[in-house]
């Protein structure tokens, strides 16, 4: 009986084991089927999308990829105002339209025809456009400015021809404007498009950046220029904006105020007229420059557009209108008598009340020097400066000595100790050598005539 019981238990165990294995196989098969279904579904979805993109919408998407471009458009910062001592505007900014070309938007062989079309629309020579393209390279990824400050007629013509001009962009920009024309031109200076060298030296400058080139515009450029912004857009082949993808707003430049007085500057320049020369008005109590004029002059507004060959030829002509005659190009002459006076008194050789006889002529070191008009008798420094007496200062200069005159000349800024960078002048501003320095620099001994002519 025990044997029968034992047999039944073994048979039940075998049946249960078989059932479990069968169940496990069915479960694994089901999972495999589900997994394969999921994989097949995913592959099917991707295959369907691929077929749609390549076969159904392929032509449309290829055209869109070919015609649409993502472009980073610089946004010009408004340049800081330049004002006179009373807050009146001497230099401001105005909105203009400029035309750029994107070299890679067309094959190189098609650009000559496009340049010819642009030439007739913009009144810019075909050769100039092609020269700029060749200089930058037809594979350049950066746009090239071919025209600035286009008029309304040209702008309308460009819009009408937009469909036939691929790779062309009309961009809004800010340009410099000098409301008083030639007034204070040598001090204000002018602006212009950054050169390739300036772009390389300042990586933050975008293509077409406007920077100071002369005068206060140059010396105060970091303050005036501000920080340019950018717009990221999608544009079609016509250059038309489809959508804006992002924007970084520009930061305007900081305005500056000069010591110049607008009314006084006008008066001084009117008095100077068409003569070749210079005039300066200084506040004797503070040293502030109230007016400074140089003639002949120029109009800085011409540099806001395209300078014609005729205009450039005049600027480079024999009259040298770029030369600031108030600060360059002339020996100091009788204005140096103030330096001699300071050296004579500060060195103790003379007192402010000293008097010196003056003559029609005076012989020093065997050389006869003349008074510019006549002798004034026994006079002091006040009258000598008022009359601008030559014979008075010949004697004072010789008695004071070259060393003292040189020392006090340097103290007063001659020789570069005064920074004239604000006026757009760099480098050494004259020199007053001592006898030892003259011998070292020129290999010549000091003569008594050197002391006289200082």
Buried (B, 14 or more C-beta within 10 A) or exposed (E): EEEEEEEEEEEEEEEEEEEEEEEEEEEEEEEEEEEEEEEEEEEEEEEEEEEEEEEEEEEEEEEEEEEBBEBBBBBBBBBBBBBBBEEBBBBBBEEBBBBBBBBBBBEEEEBEEBBEBBBEBBEBEBEBBBEBBEEBEEEBEBBBBBBBBBEEEBBEBBEEBBEEBBBBBBBEBBBBBBEBEBBBBBBBBBBBBBEEEBBEEEEEBBBBBBBBBBBBBBBBBEBBBBEBBBBBBEBBBBBEBEEEEEEBEBEBBBBBBBBBBBEBBBBBBEEBEEEEEBBBBEEEEEEBBBBBBBBBBBBBBBBBEBEEEEBEEEBEEEEBBBBBBBBBEEEEEEEBBEBBBBBBBBBEBBEEEEBBEBBEEBEBEEEEBEBEEEBBEEBBBEBBBEBBBBBBBBBBBBBBBBEBBBBBBBBBBBBBEEEBEBBBBEEEBEBBBBBEBBEEEEEEEBEEBBBBEB
